[in-house]
Amino acid sequence: EIASCLVGSEMCIRDRGDATALTETINVIGTVGAASQGVVLPTAAAGLHIVVANITTTDCKLYPATSDTIESGSANAAVTLPAKTTFTLTCQDATNWVKHRGLAVYNSSGSLLN
């Protein structure tokens, strides 16, 4: 069964403290008002998987849960989930999320097409 969550701009608030918590395995962000808005991953647990799709034309912040990391970065630090992009993330341990980005297609001018 595929579970999903549509996140609207009124829920995708500007900073980590107010960002929308993702609670499903597959999450679709349908509205982002500004690139400063974001969502928060669940607390890391080894082997946990999550998919986050930003189907908008605006980049979005993707935060780890409190004290967790993404790509072994700083605790609580966000990464950018580009517009029209999907990340699949896997927890390598109890604190660190590893992101897997699908194929990126660029035009000859260097603009991301997908």
C-alpha positions as CSV (number, residue, x, y, z in Angstrom):
1,E,0.0,0.0,0.0
2,I,1.3,3.4,-0.9
3,A,0.6,6.2,1.6
4,S,1.0,9.8,0.6
5,C,0.7,13.2,2.1
6,L,0.0,16.4,0.2
7,V,1.7,19.4,1.9
8,G,0.2,22.8,1.2
9,S,2.0,26.2,1.6
10,E,0.0,27.0,4.8
11,M,1.6,23.9,6.3
12,C,5.1,24.3,4.8
13,I,6.2,27.0,7.2
14,R,9.4,29.0,6.9
15,D,11.8,27.7,9.5
16,R,12.7,24.4,11.1
17,G,10.7,25.0,14.3
18,D,7.5,25.3,12.3
19,A,8.2,23.1,9.3
20,T,5.7,20.4,8.5
21,A,6.6,17.0,9.9
22,L,6.5,14.2,7.2
23,T,4.6,11.2,8.6
24,E,4.2,8.9,5.5
25,T,6.5,6.7,3.5
26,I,5.8,8.7,0.3
27,N,5.2,12.4,0.6
28,V,4.3,14.9,-2.1
29,I,4.8,18.6,-1.6
30,G,2.2,20.3,-3.7
31,T,2.7,24.0,-2.8
32,V,5.8,26.0,-1.7
33,G,5.5,29.7,-1.3
34,A,9.2,30.5,-0.9
35,A,12.5,28.6,-1.0
36,S,12.8,29.3,2.7
37,Q,9.9,27.0,3.5
38,G,10.5,23.4,4.5
39,V,9.4,20.0,5.8
40,V,10.9,17.8,8.5
41,L,11.9,14.1,8.1
42,P,10.9,11.6,10.7
43,T,13.3,10.6,13.5
44,A,16.1,8.5,11.9
45,A,16.1,4.8,12.5
46,A,18.5,2.4,10.7
47,G,17.0,1.1,7.5
48,L,14.1,3.5,7.4
49,H,13.1,4.7,3.9
50,I,11.2,7.8,2.9
51,V,10.3,9.4,-0.5
52,V,9.8,13.2,-0.7
53,A,8.6,14.7,-4.0
54,N,8.6,18.5,-4.6
55,I,6.2,18.8,-7.6
56,T,6.3,22.6,-7.4
57,T,8.4,25.2,-9.3
58,T,10.0,26.4,-6.1
59,D,12.9,24.8,-4.1
60,C,12.1,23.7,-0.6
61,K,14.1,23.0,2.6
62,L,14.3,19.4,3.8
63,Y,15.2,19.2,7.5
64,P,16.2,16.2,9.6
65,A,14.5,15.6,12.9
66,T,16.0,17.1,16.0
67,S,19.7,16.0,16.4
68,D,19.6,14.0,13.2
69,T,21.7,14.7,10.1
70,I,21.4,14.5,6.3
71,E,24.5,13.2,4.4
72,S,26.5,13.4,7.6
73,G,26.1,17.2,7.7
74,S,25.6,19.3,10.8
75,A,22.8,18.2,13.2
76,N,19.5,19.8,12.3
77,A,20.8,21.4,9.1
78,A,18.5,21.4,6.1
79,V,19.3,20.5,2.5
80,T,17.6,21.9,-0.5
81,L,15.0,19.8,-2.3
82,P,15.0,21.4,-5.7
83,A,11.7,22.1,-7.6
84,K,10.3,19.3,-9.6
85,T,12.7,16.8,-7.9
86,T,12.1,13.7,-5.8
87,F,14.5,12.4,-3.1
88,T,14.5,8.9,-1.7
89,L,16.2,8.9,1.6
90,T,17.5,5.9,3.7
91,C,18.7,6.0,7.3
92,Q,22.2,4.5,7.4
93,D,22.0,4.4,11.2
94,A,20.0,6.0,14.1
95,T,21.0,9.5,13.3
96,N,22.0,10.0,9.6
97,W,19.8,10.1,6.5
98,V,21.4,9.4,3.1
99,K,19.7,10.9,0.1
100,H,19.4,9.3,-3.3
101,R,18.6,11.5,-6.2
102,G,17.1,10.1,-9.4
103,L,18.4,10.9,-12.8
104,A,18.8,14.6,-13.4
105,V,18.3,15.8,-17.0
106,Y,19.7,19.2,-18.1
107,N,19.4,21.1,-21.4
108,S,22.4,22.5,-23.3
109,S,22.1,25.8,-21.2
110,G,22.5,23.9,-18.0
111,S,18.9,24.3,-16.9
112,L,17.4,21.3,-15.0
113,L,14.5,19.9,-17.0
114,N,13.0,17.3,-14.5
